Amino acid sequence: MSRRIIKSWNGSDSIFTRVSEKIRGRKPTLKEKVSQAIYRLKVQRTKLENAATRIENHDKSLFEKIVKAQMTKDSARAIMYANECAELRKIAKTTLRCQLALEKVLLRLETIKDFGDVASLMAPVVDVVQAIKTEISGIMPEVAFELSEVGEVLGDVVTEMGEAAGISEEDLHTSSEAMKIIEEANAVAEQKMKEKFPELPLQVPPTLEESSATKLK
């Protein structure tokens, strides 16, 4: 890294600057901002993991109710539970996909923190964090809010490092790597859903919206 980038990353080492920072209150270095972002994202990952566990447990309970309803030949109740189970699994897939994408983000940020190659590596991370925020907002708004704040912090880091390296923001965000990360997370989520959630023991009728869409085709 260039001397200018290193100073932005680690902060200035001059005695005058250190004394001034103690008097005014020291501004965190870019490396410290990344470390703080990692901590905050780990907290959100834990929330997603806990939510996924609760959803999986609730799904098991509903699945058992479907089986019992079928055994007593209560088709109406079985269909009701199956519909609820199907909706729950949509939430489960979204939560799992966001969790997996966030794990990839954290892995990248740990690499950035250790080696300091920020501008080129972090731009896709910012895009992925924003994508996760958008996707999870309807399910866990408190997580989405925190991701929005962390995304802004990381965006500032990218901008500052890009300026220090002489790289324009447009050049940093032209990569398709963010989409690749999301697609990989989605593929893994698909596989894990098959492993965690058994197939429903009956065909779930389409919702009213799905039926209307089919008729319009």
Phi, psi and omega in degrees: 000151178290162181300322181296318179293317180300319179295320178293324184286309185263346184092164181283146179259000184291144181298319180301316181296319181298317179296316180299320181294322179295324181287313184274342188097114190289134175281132181297143176288168179297322179297320178293323177297319178295318179298318178295321179296319178300314180299313182295323179290327177296324177298317180291325177298319178298320178298319179293320178298316179296319179296319180297321179294317179297318180297316180298318179295319179294323179297318179299319179297315179294320180300317178298323179292325177298313181299315180297319180296322178293321181295329178267008179059033176265080186298320182299315180291322179298317179294321179300312179294323181294320177299316179296319180297318180297317178294320180297324181289332174296317178295319180300317181294318178297314180298316181294318179298317179294320179298314181294320178295322180293324177297321177294321177298314181297320178299318179294318181294325177297320177296316179298317181298320183284326187247344172077008177277088196268300192304312184288328183273332188274334182306314177296327180299316179299316180296321180292318178301317179295321179294318178297317180303313181297318185288325186269352187301325181281347182255312181227080184301330180292325176291318179300320180297315180295319178296324178298316180293316179296321178300321179294318179298312180294325177297320177295321179297316179299315181298313182295318180290324178297319178296319180294328181269355181074030180251131180286154180296327179297319180294326182290328187257015179271352182290146176267011184296325179300315178297323179296318179298315181295318180295321178295318178297321180294319180296317179293321179298319178302315181293316181294326177298320179294326181284322186275327188242113178292156179298143178294140185285005176208160180286125180276125178298147178293152177288170180300320180295317181294321179296317180296319181296322180294319181295328183285342182287000000 
